[in-house]
Amino acid sequence: MKVTIAIIAIVIIGGGAWLLLSDNTTEEATTNTVVTNTNTTVSTNTNLDLEIEDDTIQYQFSGLVMDVSGGIGIGEVKANFEDGTYALLATFENLPDPEGTDFYEGWIVRNFPSSVISTGAATITKGEGIYKNIYSFDQDLTDHDFYVLTLEPDDGDPAPATHILEGTLKR
């Protein structure tokens, strides 16, 4: 009985320590948000001269993102790293328009070592009801193989908020 209690105590203490150590710290970059618990700071640059929607790009990674919020939203995410540029194009449909100043924001995630990088706000294509999240960076981020679309309140908090769509990118 004492051994069982000791094992349970170790598991609880270990789990608590894991939660404390895996708690994400937040940094704000000049053009994007980077949330990571590694010692690596990723500065983002979304102003690269790149026509991501150009049909000539052959994307190496793609995946569907499905609604995890109880809605009917769906989307597709494509990513590529070529000639020193990471490019991501995500499109979504069947999303309700955010209320007030709320907005949709994309995130790419790497599990180990843990890293979450904002890909910026998704914009709506007028008249078509399609949201797009377009992102480019001058570093290979293809190891970030999970995509999340969140609904963000305009409150100045850079951390991801309510998850709306999620999915894995595969080669």
QUIPE-V738952 format. One line per field, one symbol per residue. phi: phi as a letter, one per 40 degrees, with the letter a starting at -180 (. if undefined). Layout:
phi->???
//
This chain:
phi->.ccccccccccccccccccccccccbbbccbabbbabcccbbcbbcbccacccccccbccbaacbbcbbgcbcaabbbbabafgbcbbbbbbbgbccccfbcacbcabbbcacdabbcbgccbccdgbgbcbbbaaacacbcccbbbbbbbbccbgcccdbccbbaabcbc
//
